[in-house]
Amino acid sequence: MTFNAAFIAHVPDADPERDVALLETDYYRLFSVLVRDTDQAVTVCRRLVADEGVDSILLCPGNSHEDVSRIAAAVGERVSVSVARGDVRSQRVAAKAMERAGWFSARPSA
């Protein structure tokens, strides 16, 4: 039996049906899924818990406390929900790189 985890990241042009990867060993399975917004994240997390037995969800720093609460409520008390957060300097470095990539001006596809 493996420990099953998921990393969920918000990306302006994400398509969670297309933008998904799986890394696995004999002990660990990590699903990495890109989503456009919290509604997609909730749907993806519910599906991963139901279909893949995900035990732990790690959310990107772009999630608010409200987003985390929605996802935690959607997956239930038996699933760990955490957020990857860095210190202030790290957040600034990441934001600058994201801005350089056009992240904040991207128009989400329908």
Backbone bond lengths (Angstrom), bond angles and torsions (degrees), N, CA, C in turn:
res aa  C-N    CA-C-N  psi(-1)  N-CA   C-N-CA  omega(-1)  CA-C   N-CA-C  phi
1 M - - - 1.454 - - 1.524 108.71 -
2 T 1.329 116.31 140.42 1.462 121.51 -177.52 1.521 111.48 -106.89
3 F 1.314 114.35 159.32 1.463 121.27 168.00 1.523 105.14 -87.66
4 N 1.318 116.73 124.65 1.462 121.90 -175.38 1.521 110.71 -110.42
5 A 1.313 115.68 125.43 1.456 121.35 -177.83 1.522 110.15 -130.95
6 A 1.333 115.37 161.73 1.461 121.01 176.74 1.515 109.31 -137.90
7 F 1.314 115.88 138.91 1.456 122.30 170.61 1.519 106.46 -110.36
8 I 1.334 116.69 125.42 1.455 122.93 -177.38 1.525 108.12 -117.93
9 A 1.339 116.55 123.63 1.463 120.78 -178.18 1.524 110.41 -124.74
10 H 1.336 116.12 137.84 1.463 122.44 174.58 1.529 108.86 -80.60
11 V 1.329 115.61 129.86 1.458 122.34 178.87 1.533 107.27 -141.98
12 P 1.342 118.17 132.54 1.467 119.85 -173.36 1.532 115.44 -56.12
13 D 1.326 117.96 -34.20 1.461 119.92 -176.06 1.527 112.85 -110.29
14 A 1.314 116.98 25.31 1.468 121.36 -175.16 1.523 112.80 -72.37
15 D 1.314 113.42 149.67 1.462 123.10 170.40 1.523 105.52 -134.33
16 P 1.332 118.44 103.60 1.465 120.34 -173.37 1.526 114.44 -62.92
17 E 1.316 117.92 -18.31 1.468 120.14 175.36 1.527 110.38 -74.31
18 R 1.302 116.44 -31.98 1.467 122.62 -178.44 1.526 112.00 -95.36
19 D 1.328 116.23 -39.91 1.464 121.68 -169.80 1.517 111.16 -96.16
20 V 1.311 115.29 73.05 1.456 122.19 -178.26 1.525 108.79 -142.36
21 A 1.319 115.63 143.20 1.464 120.95 178.51 1.527 108.94 -140.52
22 L 1.308 115.58 155.09 1.466 121.53 177.66 1.516 108.97 -129.67
23 L 1.323 115.63 127.57 1.465 123.00 170.90 1.518 106.52 -114.12
24 E 1.334 117.26 136.14 1.457 117.03 -179.59 1.514 112.73 -151.56
25 T 1.330 112.90 149.78 1.457 122.82 171.65 1.524 106.01 -126.40
26 D 1.312 116.44 -171.44 1.463 119.51 177.55 1.531 112.23 -66.84
27 Y 1.347 117.36 -21.64 1.456 121.37 -174.59 1.530 114.70 -112.80
28 Y 1.325 116.95 -16.40 1.468 120.21 -169.38 1.517 110.48 -141.55
29 R 1.328 115.78 135.03 1.467 122.73 172.20 1.524 107.25 -124.49
30 L 1.327 116.42 125.92 1.460 121.97 179.56 1.522 109.47 -121.26
31 F 1.317 115.27 116.00 1.456 121.92 173.84 1.519 107.27 -94.02
32 S 1.308 117.03 131.92 1.457 122.02 175.86 1.525 106.68 -119.05
33 V 1.336 115.99 121.79 1.461 120.20 -174.49 1.525 109.23 -132.44
34 L 1.326 115.77 134.75 1.456 121.84 176.38 1.520 108.91 -100.06
35 V 1.335 115.64 133.82 1.466 122.39 -179.76 1.521 109.41 -130.03
36 R 1.339 116.77 157.04 1.470 120.55 178.44 1.511 112.46 -83.25
37 D 1.332 117.19 -33.08 1.460 119.65 -172.78 1.532 110.39 -154.90
38 T 1.310 114.92 179.06 1.460 120.47 -176.23 1.522 112.07 -67.63
39 D 1.329 117.52 -34.62 1.467 119.07 177.42 1.529 110.83 -59.25
40 Q 1.326 116.82 -44.50 1.465 119.75 176.40 1.521 110.64 -64.68
41 A 1.326 117.27 -39.19 1.466 120.36 179.68 1.523 111.03 -60.88
42 V 1.324 117.36 -43.49 1.462 121.29 178.93 1.528 109.83 -60.15
43 T 1.316 117.37 -47.01 1.464 121.98 -179.68 1.522 111.08 -61.27
44 V 1.335 116.57 -47.13 1.464 121.48 -179.27 1.530 110.63 -63.06
45 C 1.319 117.21 -45.15 1.470 120.34 -178.12 1.526 110.94 -63.82
46 R 1.313 117.52 -43.88 1.471 120.19 177.21 1.524 110.36 -57.75
47 R 1.325 116.62 -45.87 1.461 121.09 -178.59 1.526 111.11 -64.13
48 L 1.323 117.46 -44.05 1.462 120.11 -179.29 1.524 112.19 -64.17
49 V 1.314 116.91 -38.00 1.465 120.56 177.38 1.524 110.18 -66.58
50 A 1.324 116.79 -46.43 1.469 121.12 -176.94 1.529 112.07 -70.71
51 D 1.325 117.27 -44.72 1.466 120.78 -172.31 1.518 114.39 -91.26
52 E 1.328 117.50 -30.24 1.469 121.15 -173.85 1.525 113.50 -115.73
53 G 1.316 117.11 -2.49 1.459 120.00 179.02 1.516 114.08 66.56
54 V 1.333 116.80 35.00 1.464 120.41 -179.17 1.529 109.89 -61.99
55 D 1.334 115.04 131.27 1.462 123.17 -178.39 1.524 112.64 -97.56
56 S 1.346 116.14 -25.83 1.459 120.76 -171.80 1.522 109.31 -144.99
57 I 1.327 116.15 134.60 1.460 122.15 178.52 1.522 108.08 -120.54
58 L 1.327 115.42 129.51 1.462 122.30 176.19 1.526 107.24 -113.63
59 L 1.314 116.48 123.15 1.460 122.33 -177.98 1.522 110.97 -101.76
60 C 1.323 116.06 148.23 1.457 120.40 177.40 1.533 110.29 -67.02
61 P 1.328 117.68 161.37 1.458 121.05 -177.31 1.519 114.59 -62.05
62 G 1.330 118.74 -16.03 1.452 121.31 -178.18 1.519 114.60 -71.49
63 N 1.313 117.83 -3.71 1.458 121.09 -179.80 1.520 111.45 -85.56
64 S 1.324 115.39 135.00 1.459 120.88 176.74 1.532 109.40 -81.52
65 H 1.315 116.31 171.21 1.459 120.42 175.88 1.530 110.24 -60.63
66 E 1.331 115.94 -37.49 1.463 120.71 177.97 1.532 111.02 -63.39
67 D 1.346 117.34 -42.20 1.467 121.47 177.47 1.524 110.52 -59.83
68 V 1.324 115.50 -46.38 1.466 120.54 -179.58 1.520 110.30 -60.47
69 S 1.317 116.57 -42.54 1.460 121.59 179.06 1.527 111.17 -62.20
70 R 1.326 117.18 -43.50 1.474 120.77 178.59 1.526 111.25 -61.25
71 I 1.314 116.12 -44.30 1.461 120.03 -178.63 1.525 110.47 -68.29
72 A 1.321 117.26 -43.09 1.468 120.70 178.27 1.525 110.88 -60.22
73 A 1.319 117.47 -42.26 1.464 120.89 178.49 1.527 110.91 -65.39
74 A 1.326 117.01 -35.77 1.463 121.53 -177.79 1.528 112.89 -70.22
75 V 1.326 117.06 -32.89 1.470 119.24 -175.66 1.527 113.37 -97.52
76 G 1.313 117.95 -16.39 1.450 120.57 176.45 1.514 114.39 92.79
77 E 1.318 114.35 169.91 1.466 121.67 -172.69 1.515 114.89 -72.01
78 R 1.316 118.68 -16.70 1.472 120.73 -178.14 1.525 113.01 -83.95
79 V 1.342 117.11 -1.69 1.459 121.47 -178.69 1.526 109.16 -114.91
80 S 1.323 116.26 129.65 1.463 122.24 176.47 1.525 109.50 -75.78
81 V 1.337 116.37 134.91 1.464 121.18 176.12 1.526 107.43 -127.07
82 S 1.332 115.71 120.45 1.464 122.10 -178.62 1.517 109.44 -129.48
83 V 1.336 115.20 165.51 1.453 121.11 177.66 1.519 108.51 -124.89
84 A 1.328 115.97 134.58 1.467 121.39 176.79 1.520 107.89 -82.62
85 R 1.304 117.37 111.46 1.460 121.16 179.74 1.536 108.98 -125.71
86 G 1.321 115.30 143.47 1.454 120.30 176.59 1.518 110.11 -111.19
87 D 1.315 115.51 -179.72 1.453 119.27 175.57 1.534 109.25 -76.70
88 V 1.310 116.75 174.90 1.463 121.77 -174.73 1.527 110.76 -59.14
89 R 1.320 117.70 -45.33 1.468 120.98 -179.89 1.527 110.40 -59.67
90 S 1.308 117.29 -44.96 1.459 121.09 -179.76 1.523 111.63 -63.68
91 Q 1.321 116.67 -39.33 1.464 120.17 178.50 1.531 110.72 -64.21
92 R 1.323 116.71 -39.47 1.473 120.13 178.69 1.524 111.18 -66.10
93 V 1.321 116.70 -42.52 1.462 120.85 178.81 1.527 110.24 -61.32
94 A 1.318 116.91 -46.40 1.463 120.75 179.67 1.525 111.31 -64.40
95 A 1.330 117.47 -43.55 1.467 120.97 179.89 1.524 110.94 -61.74
96 K 1.328 117.56 -39.72 1.459 121.08 178.82 1.523 110.77 -64.26
97 A 1.315 117.54 -42.54 1.465 121.27 178.38 1.526 111.03 -66.16
98 M 1.325 117.15 -39.41 1.463 121.01 178.51 1.531 110.22 -66.10
99 E 1.324 116.81 -41.30 1.463 120.48 178.17 1.522 110.46 -62.83
100 R 1.318 116.99 -43.65 1.462 122.30 178.97 1.536 110.56 -59.03
101 A 1.329 116.85 -34.49 1.463 121.85 -179.54 1.529 112.63 -80.29
102 G 1.341 117.68 -3.48 1.463 120.79 -179.78 1.509 114.02 84.22
103 W 1.318 116.41 14.02 1.449 123.69 -175.64 1.524 113.32 -53.60
104 F 1.312 117.34 -46.98 1.460 121.89 -172.11 1.524 112.71 -82.01
105 S 1.332 117.97 -16.53 1.456 120.43 177.81 1.524 111.65 -99.95
106 A 1.331 117.59 -2.70 1.469 121.54 -178.83 1.517 110.39 -63.82
107 R 1.279 114.57 141.06 1.466 121.13 176.14 1.518 108.04 -98.29
108 P 1.337 117.37 115.44 1.463 119.26 179.43 1.520 111.28 -60.02
109 S 1.330 114.78 139.45 1.466 118.87 176.46 1.521 108.58 -77.56
110 A 1.312 115.34 155.77 1.469 120.57 -176.65 1.500 112.88 -74.17
